[in-house]
Each structure stands twice: as C-alpha cells, then as structure tokens.
C-alpha cells in the first residue's frame, strides 16, 4: 500500500487529470482500460469488499506494464474523482493532462 506522501500525490494527480485530462471510474471500466493498454496510472482502494472485486487489477497492471497504486479508502477515491458522497473501488487515468509530471514522480517513487 502507498505511504501518505505517495497517496497525496496520487489524489492530486487524479484531480488534475480529471480537470485537464480524462479518468475512468469503477472496476469494470478500469479493467477494460487496462486490458486495452490505455491506462497511464491505475489506483484502487484497499477497503473494497469483497476483495475479489479488485483482486485482478494488480496482476493485470503488471502484465500490461502499467503503474498502479493501492490507497486506503474508496471514499477518498470517490471524493477526488468528483463524486462527493459516493465511493469508487478504482480509477484509471487515461489522459494525463497537467498531471503528467506528477505521474512520472509517482512512478519513480513506486520503483524505490
């Protein structure tokens, strides 16, 4: 799971990509984007129940060589994706917009 520093950068990247690029929300949409190799960064929540809903995401991302991050709460993902008061299990950034530099930073942090 991502530490607080990475998690904050991830949330910032999602907000930037939402306003200047393009994101997809929800595990079905995210899975399709990963399978097509279109995701720049995939984020999923640790607190999703049952776990089977998101279990395939890390393996699929590794297979497609797409960076991925696990964050604490699906409620946080819902908020940063613009769905205040709602939750989402996963998000894929498919067009970075102004978050491109931030995504590169996150990738470097994940490699450490």
C-alpha positions in Angstrom: 0.0 0.0 0.0 1.1 3.5 -0.7 2.5 5.7 2.0 0.9 9.1 2.8 3.2 11.0 0.6 2.5 8.9 -2.5 -1.2 8.8 -1.7 -1.4 12.6 -1.5 0.4 12.8 -4.9 -2.0 10.2 -6.4 -5.0 12.2 -5.2 -3.5 15.4 -6.7 -2.8 13.6 -10.0 -6.4 12.3 -10.1 -7.8 15.8 -9.5 -5.5 17.3 -12.2 -6.3 14.6 -14.7 -10.0 14.9 -14.0 -9.9 18.7 -14.8 -7.3 18.7 -17.6 -7.3 15.2 -19.0 -9.5 12.1 -18.6 -10.2 9.5 -16.0 -12.4 6.4 -15.8 -14.1 5.3 -12.6 -15.3 1.9 -11.5 -13.7 -1.5 -11.7 -15.4 -2.6 -14.9 -14.3 0.5 -16.8 -10.9 0.4 -15.3 -10.4 -3.3 -16.2 -11.3 -2.5 -19.9 -8.9 0.4 -20.0 -6.1 -1.8 -18.5 -6.8 -4.6 -21.0 -6.6 -2.2 -23.9 -3.3 -0.8 -22.5 -4.7 2.8 -22.3 -4.1 3.5 -18.6 -1.3 5.8 -17.6 -1.9 5.1 -13.9 -4.3 2.8 -12.0 -5.5 3.5 -8.5 -7.6 1.1 -6.4 -8.8 1.1 -2.8 -7.7 -1.3 -0.1 -11.1 -1.3 1.7 -13.1 -2.8 -1.1 -15.3 -5.7 0.0 -15.3 -8.4 -1.3 -11.7 -8.3 -2.3 -12.5 -10.4 -5.4 -13.8 -7.2 -7.0 -10.3 -5.7 -7.3 -8.0 -8.7 -6.9 -7.2 -8.9 -10.6 -6.1 -5.3 -11.0 -2.5 -5.5 -9.8 -1.8 -8.7 -11.8 -3.4 -7.2 -14.9 -1.4 -3.9 -14.5 1.9 -5.9 -14.1 1.1 -7.9 -17.2 0.4 -4.7 -19.2 3.3 -2.8 -17.5 1.0 -0.1 -16.2 1.9 1.6 -12.8 -0.7 1.0 -10.1 -1.2 2.3 -6.5 -3.3 1.0 -3.6 -4.8 3.7 -1.5 -6.6 3.3 1.9 -10.3 4.2 1.2 -12.7 4.0 -1.7 -14.5 7.1 -0.2 -11.3 9.1 -0.8 -11.3 7.9 -4.4 -14.9 8.9 -4.8 -14.2 12.4 -3.5 -11.1 13.1 -5.7 -12.9 11.7 -8.7 -15.6 14.3 -8.3 -18.3 12.1 -6.8 -18.6 13.7 -3.4 -20.5 11.5 -1.0 -20.0 8.4 -3.2 -17.3 5.8 -3.4 -15.4 4.1 -6.2 -13.2 1.0 -6.0 -10.8 2.0 -8.7 -9.8 4.8 -11.1 -7.7 4.8 -14.2 -6.0 7.9 -15.6 -6.2 7.6 -19.4 -5.2 11.1 -20.4 -2.8 12.8 -18.0 -3.4 16.5 -18.9 -1.5 18.6 -16.4 -0.8 15.6 -14.2 1.9 14.1 -16.5 4.8 15.3 -14.4 3.1 14.2 -11.2 2.5 10.7 -12.6 6.2 10.4 -13.5 7.1 11.4 -9.9 4.7 8.7 -8.6 6.2 6.1 -10.9 9.7 6.9 -9.6 8.5 6.7 -6.0 6.9 3.3 -6.7 10.2 1.9 -8.0 12.0 2.6 -4.7 
